[in-house]
C-alpha cells in the first residue's frame, strides 16, 4: 500500500512521516514528500532528528525521482539539508559507499541544466558535502 503524503504542518509530524518512509524504504513516497515540502523549511522540520538513514533516503529519492525532472528542486533540497542541525555529524559517519551515492547525485546535477544553480554553486555545495 502506497503511503499517502501530505505536507507536514510541523517537525513532529514530519519526523513521523520520515520514520514511516524510512521503515518501508519507500523512496517514491519520500520523493513525493520532498516535492511538496519547501526546501527552506527542511532545517526546521528536521529539527535535531537528522540521521544517516534519513540523509540517505533523501539522497536516493532526490537521485531516482527528482533530479531528472527538477534538478533545481534537488539542488535546493541538498542546499537546505546541509543547514540542518547534526548535518556535519551525520556526514562524518557516512560510509564510503554512502558517500558515493551522494557523489552520484551531484554528478547527475552537474549533467543537468537549471537556472536555479550554476556550476560554481554546485562545486561549492560539493565542498560542504565533503566531496
Buried (B, 14 or more C-beta within 10 A) or exposed (E): EEBEBEBBEEBEEBBEBBBBBBEBEBBBBBBBBBBEBEBEBBBBBBBEBBBBBBBBBBBBBBBBBBBEEBBBBBBBBBBBBBBBBBBEEBBEEBEEEBBEBBBBBBBBBEEBEBEEBEEEBBEEBBEBBEB
